[in-house]
Amino acid sequence: MQHFDIPDMTCGHCVMTITQAVQSVDAAAQVQADLATHSIGVTSTASAASLSAAIAAAGYANTTRA
């Protein structure tokens, strides 16, 4: 599972938008969001860089967490 910190993710709409962005790269990706920590976990075969770029293109700054 890949983890991303997304400071601007604050609501369900944000989660939906980010999930759609991730799934535009990998339609089978599974996203687990944690609004309290402003982070997501993604199970995907796509690279962290491509997922991060898709999240950024959706308007959300993000960092990959180890």
Jmol script that loads the backbone (N, CA, C; Angstrom):
load data "model"
ATOM      1  N   MET A   1       0.845  -1.177   0.000  1.00  0.00           N
ATOM      2  CA  MET A   1       0.000   0.000   0.000  1.00  0.00           C
ATOM      3  C   MET A   1       0.891   1.240   0.000  1.00  0.00           C
ATOM      4  N   GLN A   2       0.506   2.202  -0.823  1.00  0.00           N
ATOM      5  CA  GLN A   2       1.220   3.473  -0.894  1.00  0.00           C
ATOM      6  C   GLN A   2       0.446   4.506  -0.066  1.00  0.00           C
ATOM      7  N   HIS A   3       1.167   5.364   0.639  1.00  0.00           N
ATOM      8  CA  HIS A   3       0.532   6.351   1.505  1.00  0.00           C
ATOM      9  C   HIS A   3       0.884   7.767   1.054  1.00  0.00           C
ATOM     10  N   PHE A   4      -0.118   8.643   1.101  1.00  0.00           N
ATOM     11  CA  PHE A   4       0.065  10.032   0.711  1.00  0.00           C
ATOM     12  C   PHE A   4      -0.522  10.945   1.777  1.00  0.00           C
ATOM     13  N   ASP A   5       0.204  11.977   2.136  1.00  0.00           N
ATOM     14  CA  ASP A   5      -0.312  13.032   3.010  1.00  0.00           C
ATOM     15  C   ASP A   5      -0.885  14.113   2.117  1.00  0.00           C
ATOM     16  N   ILE A   6      -2.132  14.514   2.405  1.00  0.00           N
ATOM     17  CA  ILE A   6      -2.822  15.502   1.582  1.00  0.00           C
ATOM     18  C   ILE A   6      -3.430  16.555   2.522  1.00  0.00           C
ATOM     19  N   PRO A   7      -2.668  17.593   2.858  1.00  0.00           N
ATOM     20  CA  PRO A   7      -3.103  18.574   3.858  1.00  0.00           C
ATOM     21  C   PRO A   7      -4.439  19.247   3.552  1.00  0.00           C
ATOM     22  N   ASP A   8      -4.773  19.433   2.282  1.00  0.00           N
ATOM     23  CA  ASP A   8      -6.000  20.144   1.925  1.00  0.00           C
ATOM     24  C   ASP A   8      -7.230  19.243   1.847  1.00  0.00           C
ATOM     25  N   MET A   9      -7.099  17.965   2.132  1.00  0.00           N
ATOM     26  CA  MET A   9      -8.239  17.044   2.107  1.00  0.00           C
ATOM     27  C   MET A   9      -9.008  17.201   3.417  1.00  0.00           C
ATOM     28  N   THR A  10     -10.200  17.809   3.327  1.00  0.00           N
ATOM     29  CA  THR A  10     -10.930  18.136   4.551  1.00  0.00           C
ATOM     30  C   THR A  10     -12.356  17.613   4.613  1.00  0.00           C
ATOM     31  N   CYS A  11     -12.851  17.005   3.515  1.00  0.00           N
ATOM     32  CA  CYS A  11     -14.259  16.602   3.519  1.00  0.00           C
ATOM     33  C   CYS A  11     -14.491  15.432   2.571  1.00  0.00           C
ATOM     34  N   GLY A  12     -15.695  14.939   2.585  1.00  0.00           N
ATOM     35  CA  GLY A  12     -16.056  13.826   1.732  1.00  0.00           C
ATOM     36  C   GLY A  12     -15.929  14.142   0.252  1.00  0.00           C
ATOM     37  N   HIS A  13     -16.205  15.378  -0.122  1.00  0.00           N
ATOM     38  CA  HIS A  13     -16.058  15.777  -1.525  1.00  0.00           C
ATOM     39  C   HIS A  13     -14.596  15.677  -1.949  1.00  0.00           C
ATOM     40  N   CYS A  14     -13.705  16.092  -1.069  1.00  0.00           N
ATOM     41  CA  CYS A  14     -12.272  15.979  -1.358  1.00  0.00           C
ATOM     42  C   CYS A  14     -11.900  14.515  -1.576  1.00  0.00           C
ATOM     43  N   VAL A  15     -12.381  13.643  -0.700  1.00  0.00           N
ATOM     44  CA  VAL A  15     -12.083  12.214  -0.812  1.00  0.00           C
ATOM     45  C   VAL A  15     -12.581  11.674  -2.148  1.00  0.00           C
ATOM     46  N   MET A  16     -13.787  12.051  -2.535  1.00  0.00           N
ATOM     47  CA  MET A  16     -14.353  11.590  -3.796  1.00  0.00           C
ATOM     48  C   MET A  16     -13.510  12.065  -4.980  1.00  0.00           C
ATOM     49  N   THR A  17     -13.111  13.327  -4.966  1.00  0.00           N
ATOM     50  CA  THR A  17     -12.311  13.888  -6.051  1.00  0.00           C
ATOM     51  C   THR A  17     -10.953  13.199  -6.145  1.00  0.00           C
ATOM     52  N   ILE A  18     -10.318  12.977  -5.013  1.00  0.00           N
ATOM     53  CA  ILE A  18      -9.009  12.322  -4.985  1.00  0.00           C
ATOM     54  C   ILE A  18      -9.135  10.866  -5.434  1.00  0.00           C
ATOM     55  N   THR A  19     -10.183  10.185  -4.984  1.00  0.00           N
ATOM     56  CA  THR A  19     -10.409   8.802  -5.396  1.00  0.00           C
ATOM     57  C   THR A  19     -10.593   8.715  -6.904  1.00  0.00           C
ATOM     58  N   GLN A  20     -11.358   9.623  -7.469  1.00  0.00           N
ATOM     59  CA  GLN A  20     -11.557   9.633  -8.917  1.00  0.00           C
ATOM     60  C   GLN A  20     -10.243   9.901  -9.645  1.00  0.00           C
ATOM     61  N   ALA A  21      -9.420  10.792  -9.102  1.00  0.00           N
ATOM     62  CA  ALA A  21      -8.123  11.091  -9.720  1.00  0.00           C
ATOM     63  C   ALA A  21      -7.230   9.854  -9.710  1.00  0.00           C
ATOM     64  N   VAL A  22      -7.177   9.173  -8.577  1.00  0.00           N
ATOM     65  CA  VAL A  22      -6.367   7.955  -8.465  1.00  0.00           C
ATOM     66  C   VAL A  22      -6.882   6.890  -9.431  1.00  0.00           C
ATOM     67  N   GLN A  23      -8.199   6.732  -9.493  1.00  0.00           N
ATOM     68  CA  GLN A  23      -8.773   5.704 -10.358  1.00  0.00           C
ATOM     69  C   GLN A  23      -8.713   6.071 -11.832  1.00  0.00           C
ATOM     70  N   SER A  24      -8.403   7.316 -12.143  1.00  0.00           N
ATOM     71  CA  SER A  24      -8.183   7.664 -13.548  1.00  0.00           C
ATOM     72  C   SER A  24      -6.854   7.105 -14.037  1.00  0.00           C
ATOM     73  N   VAL A  25      -5.943   6.845 -13.104  1.00  0.00           N
ATOM     74  CA  VAL A  25      -4.650   6.243 -13.424  1.00  0.00           C
ATOM     75  C   VAL A  25      -4.753   4.714 -13.387  1.00  0.00           C
ATOM     76  N   ASP A  26      -5.477   4.205 -12.393  1.00  0.00           N
ATOM     77  CA  ASP A  26      -5.654   2.760 -12.219  1.00  0.00           C
ATOM     78  C   ASP A  26      -7.095   2.520 -11.769  1.00  0.00           C
ATOM     79  N   ALA A  27      -7.925   2.093 -12.704  1.00  0.00           N
ATOM     80  CA  ALA A  27      -9.355   1.921 -12.417  1.00  0.00           C
ATOM     81  C   ALA A  27      -9.612   0.924 -11.295  1.00  0.00           C
ATOM     82  N   ALA A  28      -8.692   0.012 -11.063  1.00  0.00           N
ATOM     83  CA  ALA A  28      -8.869  -0.997 -10.018  1.00  0.00           C
ATOM     84  C   ALA A  28      -8.286  -0.574  -8.669  1.00  0.00           C
ATOM     85  N   ALA A  29      -7.745   0.619  -8.585  1.00  0.00           N
ATOM     86  CA  ALA A  29      -7.121   1.084  -7.349  1.00  0.00           C
ATOM     87  C   ALA A  29      -8.149   1.169  -6.224  1.00  0.00           C
ATOM     88  N   GLN A  30      -7.703   0.822  -5.027  1.00  0.00           N
ATOM     89  CA  GLN A  30      -8.530   0.946  -3.836  1.00  0.00           C
ATOM     90  C   GLN A  30      -7.944   2.056  -2.981  1.00  0.00           C
ATOM     91  N   VAL A  31      -8.805   2.982  -2.550  1.00  0.00           N
ATOM     92  CA  VAL A  31      -8.365   4.138  -1.773  1.00  0.00           C
ATOM     93  C   VAL A  31      -8.997   4.088  -0.394  1.00  0.00           C
ATOM     94  N   GLN A  32      -8.168   4.238   0.633  1.00  0.00           N
ATOM     95  CA  GLN A  32      -8.642   4.323   2.010  1.00  0.00           C
ATOM     96  C   GLN A  32      -8.253   5.691   2.525  1.00  0.00           C
ATOM     97  N   ALA A  33      -9.242   6.517   2.811  1.00  0.00           N
ATOM     98  CA  ALA A  33      -8.985   7.888   3.255  1.00  0.00           C
ATOM     99  C   ALA A  33      -9.141   8.012   4.762  1.00  0.00           C
ATOM    100  N   ASP A  34      -8.318   8.866   5.351  1.00  0.00           N
ATOM    101  CA  ASP A  34      -8.413   9.188   6.774  1.00  0.00           C
ATOM    102  C   ASP A  34      -8.440  10.708   6.886  1.00  0.00           C
ATOM    103  N   LEU A  35      -9.652  11.265   7.024  1.00  0.00           N
ATOM    104  CA  LEU A  35      -9.786  12.720   7.088  1.00  0.00           C
ATOM    105  C   LEU A  35      -9.103  13.305   8.317  1.00  0.00           C
ATOM    106  N   ALA A  36      -9.084  12.575   9.420  1.00  0.00           N
ATOM    107  CA  ALA A  36      -8.486  13.087  10.651  1.00  0.00           C
ATOM    108  C   ALA A  36      -6.995  13.368  10.492  1.00  0.00           C
ATOM    109  N   THR A  37      -6.326  12.522   9.699  1.00  0.00           N
ATOM    110  CA  THR A  37      -4.880  12.706   9.507  1.00  0.00           C
ATOM    111  C   THR A  37      -4.547  13.301   8.147  1.00  0.00           C
ATOM    112  N   HIS A  38      -5.590  13.601   7.353  1.00  0.00           N
ATOM    113  CA  HIS A  38      -5.404  14.165   6.008  1.00  0.00           C
ATOM    114  C   HIS A  38      -4.482  13.290   5.174  1.00  0.00           C
ATOM    115  N   SER A  39      -4.794  11.991   5.157  1.00  0.00           N
ATOM    116  CA  SER A  39      -3.952  11.061   4.420  1.00  0.00           C
ATOM    117  C   SER A  39      -4.806   9.997   3.741  1.00  0.00           C
ATOM    118  N   ILE A  40      -4.197   9.367   2.733  1.00  0.00           N
ATOM    119  CA  ILE A  40      -4.850   8.245   2.070  1.00  0.00           C
ATOM    120  C   ILE A  40      -3.854   7.111   1.915  1.00  0.00           C
ATOM    121  N   GLY A  41      -4.398   5.917   1.835  1.00  0.00           N
ATOM    122  CA  GLY A  41      -3.632   4.742   1.482  1.00  0.00           C
ATOM    123  C   GLY A  41      -4.193   4.221   0.167  1.00  0.00           C
ATOM    124  N   VAL A  42      -3.332   3.868  -0.742  1.00  0.00           N
ATOM    125  CA  VAL A  42      -3.768   3.415  -2.060  1.00  0.00           C
ATOM    126  C   VAL A  42      -3.158   2.054  -2.359  1.00  0.00           C
ATOM    127  N   THR A  43      -4.011   1.107  -2.699  1.00  0.00           N
ATOM    128  CA  THR A  43      -3.565  -0.183  -3.181  1.00  0.00           C
ATOM    129  C   THR A  43      -3.707  -0.143  -4.693  1.00  0.00           C
ATOM    130  N   SER A  44      -2.568  -0.181  -5.384  1.00  0.00           N
ATOM    131  CA  SER A  44      -2.568  -0.002  -6.835  1.00  0.00           C
ATOM    132  C   SER A  44      -1.281  -0.552  -7.421  1.00  0.00           C
ATOM    133  N   THR A  45      -1.348  -0.909  -8.687  1.00  0.00           N
ATOM    134  CA  THR A  45      -0.141  -1.317  -9.406  1.00  0.00           C
ATOM    135  C   THR A  45       0.560  -0.119 -10.042  1.00  0.00           C
ATOM    136  N   ALA A  46      -0.066   1.038 -10.005  1.00  0.00           N
ATOM    137  CA  ALA A  46       0.528   2.252 -10.577  1.00  0.00           C
ATOM    138  C   ALA A  46       1.638   2.772  -9.666  1.00  0.00           C
ATOM    139  N   SER A  47       2.558   3.508 -10.252  1.00  0.00           N
ATOM    140  CA  SER A  47       3.669   4.057  -9.473  1.00  0.00           C
ATOM    141  C   SER A  47       3.189   5.195  -8.573  1.00  0.00           C
ATOM    142  N   ALA A  48       3.917   5.400  -7.492  1.00  0.00           N
ATOM    143  CA  ALA A  48       3.600   6.496  -6.578  1.00  0.00           C
ATOM    144  C   ALA A  48       3.684   7.830  -7.310  1.00  0.00           C
ATOM    145  N   ALA A  49       4.641   7.965  -8.208  1.00  0.00           N
ATOM    146  CA  ALA A  49       4.801   9.218  -8.944  1.00  0.00           C
ATOM    147  C   ALA A  49       3.584   9.512  -9.820  1.00  0.00           C
ATOM    148  N   SER A  50       3.055   8.497 -10.496  1.00  0.00           N
ATOM    149  CA  SER A  50       1.890   8.736 -11.358  1.00  0.00           C
ATOM    150  C   SER A  50       0.642   9.027 -10.532  1.00  0.00           C
ATOM    151  N   LEU A  51       0.502   8.372  -9.394  1.00  0.00           N
ATOM    152  CA  LEU A  51      -0.640   8.650  -8.517  1.00  0.00           C
ATOM    153  C   LEU A  51      -0.532  10.055  -7.927  1.00  0.00           C
ATOM    154  N   SER A  52       0.660  10.424  -7.494  1.00  0.00           N
ATOM    155  CA  SER A  52       0.887  11.752  -6.937  1.00  0.00           C
ATOM    156  C   SER A  52       0.586  12.835  -7.970  1.00  0.00           C
ATOM    157  N   ALA A  53       0.992  12.597  -9.214  1.00  0.00           N
ATOM    158  CA  ALA A  53       0.728  13.563 -10.282  1.00  0.00           C
ATOM    159  C   ALA A  53      -0.775  13.709 -10.531  1.00  0.00           C
ATOM    160  N   ALA A  54      -1.503  12.611 -10.491  1.00  0.00           N
ATOM    161  CA  ALA A  54      -2.955  12.667 -10.696  1.00  0.00           C
ATOM    162  C   ALA A  54      -3.639  13.423  -9.558  1.00  0.00           C
ATOM    163  N   ILE A  55      -3.181  13.191  -8.334  1.00  0.00           N
ATOM    164  CA  ILE A  55      -3.748  13.901  -7.181  1.00  0.00           C
ATOM    165  C   ILE A  55      -3.458  15.393  -7.305  1.00  0.00           C
ATOM    166  N   ALA A  56      -2.245  15.742  -7.695  1.00  0.00           N
ATOM    167  CA  ALA A  56      -1.873  17.144  -7.885  1.00  0.00           C
ATOM    168  C   ALA A  56      -2.698  17.781  -9.000  1.00  0.00           C
ATOM    169  N   ALA A  57      -2.920  17.048 -10.091  1.00  0.00           N
ATOM    170  CA  ALA A  57      -3.702  17.576 -11.194  1.00  0.00           C
ATOM    171  C   ALA A  57      -5.158  17.836 -10.780  1.00  0.00           C
ATOM    172  N   ALA A  58      -5.623  17.104  -9.765  1.00  0.00           N
ATOM    173  CA  ALA A  58      -6.981  17.314  -9.246  1.00  0.00           C
ATOM    174  C   ALA A  58      -7.035  18.508  -8.302  1.00  0.00           C
ATOM    175  N   GLY A  59      -5.870  19.103  -8.015  1.00  0.00           N
ATOM    176  CA  GLY A  59      -5.835  20.321  -7.213  1.00  0.00           C
ATOM    177  C   GLY A  59      -5.391  20.132  -5.782  1.00  0.00           C
ATOM    178  N   TYR A  60      -4.788  18.979  -5.465  1.00  0.00           N
ATOM    179  CA  TYR A  60      -4.393  18.704  -4.088  1.00  0.00           C
ATOM    180  C   TYR A  60      -2.887  18.481  -3.986  1.00  0.00           C
ATOM    181  N   ALA A  61      -2.230  19.362  -3.235  1.00  0.00           N
ATOM    182  CA  ALA A  61      -0.809  19.167  -2.943  1.00  0.00           C
ATOM    183  C   ALA A  61      -0.698  17.902  -2.123  1.00  0.00           C
ATOM    184  N   ASN A  62       0.346  17.126  -2.350  1.00  0.00           N
ATOM    185  CA  ASN A  62       0.500  15.878  -1.618  1.00  0.00           C
ATOM    186  C   ASN A  62       1.956  15.484  -1.515  1.00  0.00           C
ATOM    187  N   THR A  63       2.241  14.669  -0.530  1.00  0.00           N
ATOM    188  CA  THR A  63       3.564  14.100  -0.381  1.00  0.00           C
ATOM    189  C   THR A  63       3.422  12.604  -0.153  1.00  0.00           C
ATOM    190  N   THR A  64       4.360  11.860  -0.675  1.00  0.00           N
ATOM    191  CA  THR A  64       4.374  10.416  -0.489  1.00  0.00           C
ATOM    192  C   THR A  64       5.007  10.134   0.863  1.00  0.00           C
ATOM    193  N   ARG A  65       4.375   9.273   1.606  1.00  0.00           N
ATOM    194  CA  ARG A  65       4.871   8.891   2.922  1.00  0.00           C
ATOM    195  C   ARG A  65       5.425   7.479   2.855  1.00  0.00           C
ATOM    196  N   ALA A  66       6.553   7.254   3.468  1.00  0.00           N
ATOM    197  CA  ALA A  66       7.179   5.909   3.461  1.00  0.00           C
ATOM    198  C   ALA A  66       6.409   4.944   4.324  1.00  0.00           C
TER     199      ALA A  66
END
end "model"
wireframe off; spacefill off
backbone 0.3
color backbone group
